[in-house]
Amino acid sequence: MRSRLIGAGIMAAILILLAPFYASAEEAAQDGPQHIFRDPFIENLAGRWRISRKVHGTVAENTLRAEWVLNHQFLQLHMKDVARPPAYEAIVLIGYSNEDHRYVAHWCDTYGGKFSAVGYGTRSGDSIEFEFRYPDGPFFNTFTWNAATRAWTFRLENTDKDGRRVLFAEDTLRRP
């Protein structure tokens, strides 16, 4: 009888110790291959676009193709300069962490691995502001949807030495 009580006590102690991990596993179950990323707001970005990019007073034309990838977990944006050869190209994966209640953007471009980054953002109205942390300070990319014109604007801002935001570039996306 005593060994049964000791065994039951040990099992109870193990369950108490494992309870926080079980709760975390339940929370994490909000994400994963069984929970496809469906977002009507981000869905507005899927498809083909022409981008007019204003960078420091110059204008460059780009194309963008956005399609769902990796079991509909990410919307992949493939941006490419129309110049031959292209002066700029980027692949961006936009996903969502249900557990953290925020968007994630994996940004890779022709500047290479040193400048690739992961940014996190939250939606406010018709915009998602992604913040990317770099050694020299944060960089912001705000995606704004205009439902009336069915167009997107991406506003890219870095920070100056005083921490103020400075416009780096602005992209206007329109359907071809």
N, CA, C and O of each residue as an XYZ file, in Angstrom:
704
protein
N       0.825     -1.187      0.000
C       0.000      0.000      0.000
C       0.871      1.254      0.000
O       0.612      2.218     -0.721
N       1.929      1.210      0.845
C       2.808      2.366      0.949
C       3.492      2.650     -0.387
O       3.635      3.816     -0.755
N       3.916      1.634     -1.117
C       4.574      1.827     -2.405
C       3.607      2.432     -3.428
O       4.018      3.214     -4.286
N       2.322      2.069     -3.335
C       1.329      2.679     -4.230
C       1.188      4.173     -3.939
O       1.090      4.977     -4.866
N       1.177      4.542     -2.686
C       1.062      5.952     -2.312
C       2.291      6.738     -2.765
O       2.176      7.866     -3.244
N       3.457      6.136     -2.609
C       4.687      6.792     -3.051
C       4.664      6.942     -4.574
O       5.003      7.999     -5.107
N       4.260      5.877     -5.265
C       4.163      5.927     -6.727
C       3.177      6.982     -7.188
O       3.457      7.716     -8.135
N       2.019      7.071     -6.531
C       1.018      8.076     -6.884
C       1.559      9.469     -6.601
O       1.311     10.394     -7.375
N       2.286      9.635     -5.514
C       2.894     10.930     -5.165
C       3.914     11.354     -6.199
O       3.972     12.524     -6.578
N       4.722     10.406     -6.658
C       5.727     10.705     -7.684
C       5.041     11.106     -8.987
O       5.451     12.065     -9.639
N       3.997     10.371     -9.362
C       3.255     10.710    -10.586
C       2.632     12.102    -10.490
O       2.663     12.870    -11.451
N       2.070     12.422     -9.330
C       1.473     13.751     -9.140
C       2.537     14.830     -9.270
O       2.303     15.868     -9.890
N       3.711     14.586     -8.685
C       4.808     15.560     -8.767
C       5.257     15.740    -10.214
O       5.510     16.864    -10.648
N       5.358     14.649    -10.959
C       5.755     14.720    -12.371
C       4.724     15.518    -13.160
O       5.095     16.372    -13.965
N       3.446     15.259    -12.945
C       2.397     15.995    -13.660
C       2.430     17.478    -13.332
O       2.223     18.316    -14.209
N       2.689     17.803    -12.080
C       2.782     19.212    -11.691
C       3.968     19.873    -12.387
O       3.866     21.007    -12.856
N       5.092     19.162    -12.452
C       6.280     19.707    -13.109
C       6.084     19.864    -14.616
O       6.610     20.800    -15.219
N       5.331     18.954    -15.221
C       5.119     18.994    -16.673
C       3.979     19.912    -17.086
O       3.866     20.231    -18.270
N       3.143     20.344    -16.178
C       1.978     21.180    -16.515
C       2.354     22.426    -17.301
O       1.684     22.719    -18.292
N       3.402     23.193    -16.916
C       3.741     24.379    -17.712
C       4.138     24.041    -19.145
O       3.838     24.797    -20.069
N       4.817     22.898    -19.335
C       5.205     22.498    -20.680
C       3.994     22.089    -21.503
O       3.943     22.354    -22.705
N       3.024     21.451    -20.874
C       1.802     21.063    -21.567
C       1.036     22.301    -22.011
O       0.522     22.340    -23.129
N       0.951     23.310    -21.153
C       0.257     24.554    -21.512
C       0.964     25.210    -22.688
O       0.310     25.713    -23.601
N       2.298     25.211    -22.676
C       3.047     25.805    -23.783
C       2.801     25.034    -25.072
O       2.673     25.635    -26.139
N       2.735     23.717    -24.982
C       2.467     22.904    -26.162
C       1.082     23.204    -26.712
O       0.898     23.253    -27.929
N       0.101     23.407    -25.828
C      -1.242     23.767    -26.283
C      -1.234     25.104    -27.002
O      -1.857     25.252    -28.053
N      -0.521     26.094    -26.430
C      -0.428     27.395    -27.073
C       0.270     27.278    -28.417
O      -0.177     27.872    -29.398
N       1.359     26.522    -28.476
C       2.104     26.362    -29.716
C       1.271     25.652    -30.779
O       1.519     25.820    -31.973
N       0.285     24.859    -30.357
C      -0.555     24.142    -31.309
C      -1.411     25.093    -32.143
O      -2.022     24.675    -33.126
N      -1.457     26.368    -31.758
C      -2.163     27.362    -32.565
C      -1.460     27.556    -33.897
O      -2.068     28.029    -34.858
N      -0.188     27.197    -33.962
C       0.632     27.343    -35.150
C       1.069     25.960    -35.617
O       0.987     24.991    -34.863
N       1.527     25.869    -36.841
C       2.025     24.612    -37.370
C       1.297     24.211    -38.633
O       0.415     24.930    -39.102
N       1.663     23.060    -39.189
C       1.138     22.657    -40.495
C      -0.375     22.445    -40.532
O      -0.979     22.496    -41.604
N      -0.989     22.209    -39.381
C      -2.445     22.012    -39.355
C      -3.220     23.325    -39.278
O      -4.445     23.332    -39.408
N      -2.510     24.438    -39.066
C      -3.151     25.749    -38.928
C      -2.651     26.675    -40.028
O      -1.707     27.442    -39.842
N      -3.307     26.582    -41.172
C      -2.918     27.338    -42.358
C      -3.146     28.832    -42.119
O      -4.132     29.232    -41.499
N      -2.227     29.639    -42.617
C      -2.295     31.093    -42.485
C      -3.322     31.634    -43.481
O      -3.057     31.718    -44.680
N      -4.473     31.990    -42.977
C      -5.524     32.592    -43.802
C      -5.784     33.979    -43.254
O      -6.163     34.141    -42.094
N      -5.581     34.967    -44.086
C      -5.713     36.351    -43.662
C      -6.277     37.153    -44.831
O      -5.551     37.434    -45.784
N      -7.562     37.527    -44.776
C      -8.172     38.273    -45.884
C      -7.436     39.581    -46.193
O      -7.411     40.018    -47.344
N      -6.843     40.199    -45.185
C      -6.094     41.441    -45.404
C      -4.851     41.176    -46.253
O      -4.646     41.843    -47.267
N      -4.029     40.220    -45.857
C      -2.811     39.880    -46.605
C      -3.158     39.284    -47.965
O      -2.402     39.444    -48.923
N      -4.281     38.609    -48.055
C      -4.716     38.028    -49.335
C      -4.819     39.109    -50.420
O      -4.636     38.812    -51.601
N      -5.106     40.347    -50.038
C      -5.159     41.449    -51.007
C      -3.827     41.672    -51.715
O      -3.787     42.320    -52.761
N      -2.746     41.150    -51.165
C      -1.426     41.328    -51.747
C      -1.073     40.220    -52.744
O      -0.131     40.370    -53.522
N      -1.810     39.122    -52.731
C      -1.520     38.004    -53.632
C      -1.741     38.419    -55.087
O      -2.651     39.187    -55.402
N      -0.885     37.892    -55.962
C      -1.021     38.164    -57.394
C       0.165     38.937    -57.959
O       1.248     38.964    -57.375
N      -0.068     39.564    -59.109
C       0.998     40.301    -59.811
C       0.787     41.806    -59.673
O      -0.337     42.307    -59.696
N       1.922     42.515    -59.527
C       1.900     43.961    -59.322
C       3.028     44.633    -60.090
O       4.050     44.015    -60.389
N       2.824     45.910    -60.404
C       3.887     46.807    -60.878
C       4.212     47.732    -59.710
O       3.309     48.252    -59.055
N       5.484     47.932    -59.454
C       5.912     48.794    -58.356
C       6.629     50.009    -58.924
O       7.527     49.892    -59.758
N       6.213     51.175    -58.455
C       6.953     52.401    -58.716
C       7.664     52.734    -57.408
O       7.019     53.081    -56.418
N       8.985     52.627    -57.404
C       9.780     52.808    -56.185
C      10.538     54.127    -56.246
O      11.354     54.354    -57.139
N      10.250     54.989    -55.281
C      10.961     56.262    -55.166
C      12.014     56.117    -54.073
O      11.689     55.886    -52.909
N      13.293     56.257    -54.468
C      14.399     56.150    -53.526
C      15.280     57.382    -53.693
O      15.902     57.570    -54.739
N      15.329     58.211    -52.671
C      16.193     59.404    -52.679
C      16.034     60.228    -53.958
O      17.027     60.645    -54.555
N      14.803     60.460    -54.372
C      14.545     61.322    -55.520
C      14.569     60.639    -56.870
O      14.203     61.258    -57.869
N      14.985     59.389    -56.938
C      14.956     58.677    -58.216
C      13.816     57.668    -58.193
O      13.397     57.210    -57.131
N      13.321     57.328    -59.379
C      12.213     56.379    -59.488
C      12.689     55.153    -60.248
O      13.307     55.268    -61.307
N      12.401     53.995    -59.710
C      12.725     52.725    -60.360
C      11.437     51.925    -60.508
O      10.557     51.975    -59.648
N      11.343     51.199    -61.588
C      10.185     50.337    -61.822
C      10.560     48.907    -61.475
O      11.622     48.415    -61.858
N       9.672     48.250    -60.746
C       9.868     46.857    -60.334
C       8.590     46.078    -60.622
O       7.517     46.649    -60.817
N       8.739     44.780    -60.641
C       7.568     43.901    -60.674
C       7.508     43.162    -59.347
O       8.510     43.033    -58.645
N       6.326     42.685    -59.018
C       6.160     41.883    -57.805
C       5.182     40.765    -58.119
O       4.116     40.990    -58.692
N       5.567     39.560    -57.733
C       4.677     38.399    -57.821
C       4.537     37.862    -56.406
O       5.535     37.539    -55.761
N       3.317     37.766    -55.925
C       3.056     37.291    -54.565
C       2.213     36.033    -54.643
O       1.131     36.035    -55.230
N       2.714     34.951    -54.046
C       1.987     33.685    -54.061
C       2.191     32.950    -52.742
O       3.209     33.111    -52.068
N       1.196     32.141    -52.394
C       1.254     31.362    -51.160
C       2.206     30.195    -51.344
O       2.178     29.514    -52.370
N       3.059     29.964    -50.332
C       4.041     28.879    -50.373
C       4.091     28.181    -49.021
O       3.510     28.648    -48.041
N       4.794     27.058    -48.988
C       5.050     26.298    -47.760
C       3.759     25.984    -47.001
O       3.570     26.379    -45.851
N       2.881     25.257    -47.698
C       1.616     24.818    -47.097
C       0.742     26.005    -46.670
O       0.048     25.955    -45.654
N       0.797     27.069    -47.473
C      -0.017     28.268    -47.214
C       0.328     28.911    -45.869
O      -0.520     29.537    -45.232
N       1.602     28.746    -45.442
C       2.061     29.370    -44.200
C       2.640     30.763    -44.441
O       2.672     31.596    -43.535
N       3.094     31.006    -45.666
C       3.715     32.290    -45.999
C       3.227     32.778    -47.356
O       2.968     31.991    -48.266
N       3.109     34.105    -47.469
C       2.920     34.726    -48.769
C       4.307     35.169    -49.209
O       4.941     36.005    -48.566
N       4.770     34.592    -50.321
C       6.101     34.923    -50.834
C       5.988     36.078    -51.816
O       5.246     35.997    -52.795
N       6.721     37.148    -51.555
C       6.793     38.285    -52.460
C       8.113     38.195    -53.208
O       9.175     38.116    -52.591
N       8.052     38.205    -54.521
C       9.273     38.221    -55.322
C       9.290     39.533    -56.096
O       8.560     39.710    -57.071
N      10.140     40.447    -55.637
C      10.273     41.762    -56.261
C      11.504     41.757    -57.144
O      12.537     41.182    -56.802
N      11.370     42.419    -58.302
C      12.498     42.433    -59.223
C      12.472     43.715    -60.037
O      11.433     44.106    -60.569
N      13.628     44.367    -60.130
C      13.794     45.552    -60.963
C      13.571     45.146    -62.418
O      13.983     44.061    -62.826
N      12.916     46.014    -63.208
C      12.667     45.696    -64.614
C      13.897     45.948    -65.481
O      13.926     45.522    -66.636
N      14.913     46.632    -64.950
C      16.143     46.882    -65.713
C      16.836     45.554    -66.016
O      16.689     44.580    -65.277
N      17.591     45.531    -67.113
C      18.343     44.339    -67.483
C      19.819     44.663    -67.499
O      20.237     45.488    -68.311
N      20.631     44.066    -66.654
C      20.256     43.156    -65.583
C      19.588     43.920    -64.442
O      19.778     45.129    -64.308
N      18.811     43.222    -63.627
C      18.110     43.899    -62.533
C      19.094     44.515    -61.532
O      20.072     43.881    -61.136
N      18.820     45.746    -61.135
C      19.650     46.409    -60.130
C      19.256     45.959    -58.722
O      20.049     46.066    -57.787
N      18.032     45.455    -58.576
C      17.564     45.032    -57.253
C      16.595     43.867    -57.414
O      15.806     43.814    -58.358
N      16.676     42.936    -56.466
C      15.745     41.809    -56.415
C      15.620     41.370    -54.960
O      16.604     41.356    -54.221
N      14.410     41.015    -54.559
C      14.184     40.578    -53.175
C      13.152     39.469    -53.138
O      12.246     39.407    -53.969
N      13.307     38.603    -52.163
C      12.289     37.604    -51.835
C      11.942     37.819    -50.368
O      12.811     37.821    -49.496
N      10.654     37.997    -50.121
C      10.165     38.266    -48.777
C       9.096     37.225    -48.465
O       8.210     36.979    -49.283
N       9.174     36.623    -47.304
C       8.154     35.678    -46.850
C       7.391     36.326    -45.705
O       7.980     36.697    -44.689
N       6.079     36.461    -45.871
C       5.241     37.051    -44.825
C       4.378     35.950    -44.224
O       3.647     35.258    -44.933
N       4.472     35.803    -42.918
C       3.687     34.815    -42.192
C       3.062     35.436    -40.954
O       3.092     36.652    -40.763
N       2.503     34.585    -40.128
C       1.852     35.079    -38.915
C       2.065     34.079    -37.785
O       1.921     32.872    -37.981
N       2.407     34.584    -36.606
C       2.540     33.758    -35.412
C       1.287     33.962    -34.567
O       1.104     35.015    -33.956
N       0.443     32.962    -34.540
C      -0.786     33.049    -33.733
C      -0.462     33.165    -32.252
O      -1.136     33.886    -31.516
N       0.570     32.454    -31.819
C       0.942     32.486    -30.404
C       1.379     33.892    -29.976
O       1.048     34.347    -28.881
N       2.132     34.579    -30.861
C       2.640     35.916    -30.532
C       1.704     37.035    -30.976
O       1.896     38.192    -30.601
N       0.698     36.696    -31.769
C      -0.257     37.684    -32.296
C       0.458     38.769    -33.106
O       0.200     39.960    -32.934
N       1.362     38.333    -33.994
C       2.056     39.303    -34.822
C       2.495     38.673    -36.140
O       2.655     37.458    -36.255
N       2.681     39.537    -37.120
C       3.166     39.131    -38.428
C       4.689     39.009    -38.377
O       5.348     39.611    -37.530
N       5.222     38.229    -39.289
C       6.666     38.086    -39.418
C       7.004     38.234    -40.904
O       6.274     37.748    -41.768
N       8.120     38.912    -41.189
C       8.592     39.064    -42.572
C      10.070     38.691    -42.615
O      10.889     39.263    -41.896
N      10.396     37.730    -43.463
C      11.786     37.317    -43.689
C      12.231     37.999    -44.987
O      11.728     37.671    -46.062
N      13.162     38.937    -44.893
C      13.549     39.752    -46.040
C      14.949     39.364    -46.505
O      15.920     39.486    -45.759
N      15.039     38.898    -47.747
C      16.318     38.546    -48.365
C      16.387     39.263    -49.705
O      15.423     39.255    -50.471
N      17.520     39.877    -49.983
C      17.633     40.589    -51.254
C      19.051     40.540    -51.787
O      19.908     39.844    -51.243
N      19.290     41.287    -52.858
C      20.581     41.260    -53.543
C      21.710     41.851    -52.724
O      22.858     41.830    -53.168
N      21.423     42.381    -51.540
C      22.484     42.869    -50.665
C      23.140     41.723    -49.876
O      24.168     41.932    -49.231
N      22.563     40.529    -49.922
C      23.191     39.358    -49.336
C      22.834     39.091    -47.885
O      22.039     39.801    -47.270
N      23.449     38.045    -47.365
C      23.131     37.533    -46.037
C      23.351     38.510    -44.899
O      22.588     38.512    -43.933
N      24.378     39.341    -44.995
C      24.648     40.282    -43.908
C      23.469     41.213    -43.669
O      23.201     41.597    -42.531
N      22.764     41.576    -44.733
C      21.674     42.539    -44.618
C      20.290     41.887    -44.641
O      19.275     42.583    -44.606
N      20.248     40.559    -44.698
C      18.944     39.891    -44.616
C      18.431     40.077    -43.192
O      19.214     40.223    -42.254
N      17.116     40.069    -43.041
C      16.576     40.360    -41.713
C      15.204     39.738    -41.530
O      14.513     39.393    -42.489
N      14.837     39.608    -40.263
C      13.495     39.184    -39.887
C      12.856     40.364    -39.160
O      13.412     40.901    -38.202
N      11.681     40.750    -39.636
C      10.956     41.840    -38.999
C       9.635     41.337    -38.449
O       9.078     40.353    -38.935
N       9.143     42.021    -37.435
C       7.866     41.664    -36.819
C       6.944     42.864    -36.878
O       7.381     44.009    -36.764
N       5.666     42.587    -37.057
C       4.726     43.689    -37.149
C       3.350     43.341    -36.650
O       2.980     42.174    -36.524
N       2.610     44.378    -36.373
C       1.212     44.242    -35.982
C       0.370     45.105    -36.912
O       0.829     46.098    -37.477
N      -0.853     44.689    -37.042
C      -1.773     45.415    -37.921
C      -2.510     46.483    -37.127
O      -2.944     46.260    -35.996
N      -2.637     47.641    -37.746
C      -3.432     48.725    -37.200
C      -4.249     49.281    -38.358
O      -3.701     49.924    -39.254
N      -5.551     49.038    -38.344
C      -6.394     49.479    -39.456
C      -6.005     48.768    -40.733
O      -6.013     47.538    -40.800
N      -5.663     49.550    -41.750
C      -5.281     48.994    -43.046
C      -3.769     48.970    -43.258
O      -3.297     48.986    -44.395
N      -3.018     48.932    -42.167
C      -1.556     48.928    -42.263
C      -0.943     47.890    -41.336
O      -1.482     47.567    -40.278
N       0.202     47.380    -41.771
C       1.059     46.553    -40.919
C       2.423     47.224    -40.921
O       3.024     47.434    -41.974
N       2.902     47.556    -39.735
C       4.229     48.141    -39.623
C       5.190     47.056    -39.150
O       5.076     46.538    -38.039
N       6.144     46.724    -40.030
C       7.178     45.756    -39.691
C       8.402     46.518    -39.181
O       8.805     47.529    -39.756
N       8.979     46.016    -38.100
C      10.213     46.591    -37.579
C      11.326     45.564    -37.715
O      11.214     44.436    -37.236
N      12.402     45.976    -38.376
C      13.590     45.155    -38.561
C      14.699     45.778    -37.724
O      14.966     46.975    -37.826
N      15.339     44.964    -36.899
C      16.408     45.491    -36.028
C      17.768     45.202    -36.666
O      18.140     44.051    -36.896
N      18.492     46.280    -36.942
C      19.849     46.197    -37.484
C      20.820     46.758    -36.457
O      20.405     47.490    -35.558
N      22.104     46.431    -36.570
C      23.080     46.947    -35.606
C      23.107     48.479    -35.521
O      23.374     49.037    -34.457
N      22.829     49.159    -36.646
C      22.868     50.622    -36.641
C      21.513     51.258    -36.328
O      21.356     52.474    -36.433
N      20.540     50.437    -35.944
C      19.238     50.975    -35.548
C      18.090     50.298    -36.275
O      18.309     49.549    -37.227
N      16.866     50.559    -35.830
C      15.702     49.913    -36.437
C      15.379     50.467    -37.831
O      15.653     51.624    -38.150
N      14.795     49.605    -38.627
C      14.321     49.953    -39.970
C      12.851     49.557    -40.014
O      12.492     48.468    -39.566
N      12.011     50.416    -40.540
C      10.569     50.175    -40.564
C      10.080     50.077    -42.003
O      10.504     50.842    -42.870
N       9.190     49.133    -42.243
C       8.526     49.004    -43.538
C       7.042     48.852    -43.246
O       6.608     47.835    -42.706
N       6.273     49.862    -43.603
C       4.841     49.865    -43.334
C       4.084     49.571    -44.612
O       4.172     50.324    -45.582
N       3.335     48.468    -44.611
C       2.506     48.053    -45.736
C       1.110     48.620    -45.493
O       0.491     48.322    -44.472
N       0.610     49.435    -46.421
C      -0.719     50.038    -46.273
C      -1.569     49.706    -47.486
O      -1.154     49.910    -48.627
N      -2.765     49.191    -47.228
C      -3.729     48.805    -48.256
C      -4.770     49.902    -48.391
O      -5.349     50.348    -47.401
N      -5.004     50.338    -49.631
C      -6.058     51.306    -49.908
C      -7.168     50.540    -50.629
O      -7.065     50.261    -51.823
N      -8.218     50.207    -49.900
C      -9.304     49.397    -50.465
C     -10.022     50.117    -51.602
O     -10.476     49.468    -52.545
N     -10.134     51.441    -51.534
C     -10.842     52.203    -52.570
C     -10.127     52.115    -53.918
O     -10.775     51.961    -54.954
N      -8.790     52.213    -53.911
C      -8.032     52.156    -55.164
C      -7.476     50.765    -55.441
O      -6.916     50.512    -56.508
N      -7.634     49.862    -54.467
C      -7.109     48.500    -54.561
C      -5.609     48.512    -54.863
O      -5.125     47.798    -55.742
N      -4.893     49.344    -54.108
C      -3.450     49.499    -54.288
C      -2.766     49.466    -52.920
O      -3.386     49.730    -51.891
N      -1.489     49.141    -52.936
C      -0.663     49.097    -51.730
C       0.398     50.185    -51.783
O       0.830     50.598    -52.859
N       0.805     50.637    -50.622
C       1.970     51.510    -50.474
C       2.866     50.891    -49.413
O       2.405     50.523    -48.332
N       4.141     50.781    -49.727
C       5.134     50.339    -48.756
C       6.000     51.552    -48.435
O       6.649     52.106    -49.321
N       6.009     51.956    -47.193
C       6.817     53.097    -46.757
C       8.001     52.564    -45.955
O       7.818     51.960    -44.898
N       9.212     52.787    -46.459
C      10.433     52.281    -45.848
C      11.156     53.442    -45.159
O      11.458     54.461    -45.779
N      11.427     53.261    -43.855
C      12.066     54.325    -43.091
C      13.197     53.761    -42.237
O      13.060     52.712    -41.609
N      14.311     54.477    -42.230
C      15.360     54.147    -41.274
C      15.375     55.234    -40.212
O      14.567     56.161    -40.260
N      16.273     55.127    -39.270
C      16.337     56.117    -38.200
C      17.671     56.853    -38.278
O      18.704     56.268    -38.605
N      17.626     58.143    -37.972
C      18.862     58.921    -37.971
C      19.555     58.783    -36.618
O      19.089     58.045    -35.750
N      20.662     59.490    -36.442
C      21.445     59.366    -35.206
C      20.682     59.811    -33.969
O      21.036     59.443    -32.849
N      19.615     60.618    -34.174
C      18.790     61.084    -33.052
C      17.564     60.196    -32.823
O      16.724     60.490    -31.973
N      17.474     59.112    -33.587
C      16.360     58.189    -33.417
C      15.096     58.578    -34.158
O      14.061     57.929    -34.001
N      15.165     59.635    -34.970
C      13.987     60.055    -35.753
C      13.902     59.248    -37.034
O      14.917     58.876    -37.623
N      12.692     58.986    -37.447
C      12.486     58.248    -38.698
C      12.741     59.157    -39.900
O      12.345     60.322    -39.932
N      13.419     58.569    -40.884
C      13.744     59.279    -42.110
C      13.293     58.401    -43.270
O      13.588     57.206    -43.306
N      12.574     59.002    -44.220
C      12.100     58.242    -45.370
C      13.278     57.740    -46.187
O      14.143     58.515    -46.596
N      13.301     56.441    -46.416
C      14.314     55.814    -47.253
C      13.765     55.616    -48.661
O      14.417     55.952    -49.649
N      12.560     55.065    -48.736
C      11.931     54.809    -50.035
C      10.432     54.664    -49.845
O       9.948     54.434    -48.737
N       9.707     54.804    -50.948
C       8.267     54.556    -50.930
C       7.900     53.811    -52.200
O       8.222     54.241    -53.307
N       7.221     52.690    -52.021
C       6.768     51.863    -53.134
C       5.269     52.017    -53.305
O       4.514     51.969    -52.334
N       4.848     52.202    -54.538
C       3.423     52.216    -54.862
C       3.160     51.009    -55.748
O       3.755     50.874    -56.817
N       2.262     50.130    -55.299
C       1.947     48.902    -56.037
C       0.604     49.043    -56.716
O      -0.385     49.421    -56.088
N       0.572     48.735    -58.011
C      -0.665     48.745    -58.789
C      -0.696     47.479    -59.655
O       0.342     46.954    -60.058
N      -1.895     47.015    -59.921
C      -2.039     45.839    -60.808
C      -1.636     46.229    -62.228
O      -1.921     47.339    -62.677
N      -0.965     45.303    -62.939
C      -0.569     45.605    -64.347
C      -1.781     45.675    -65.258
O      -1.638     45.916    -66.457
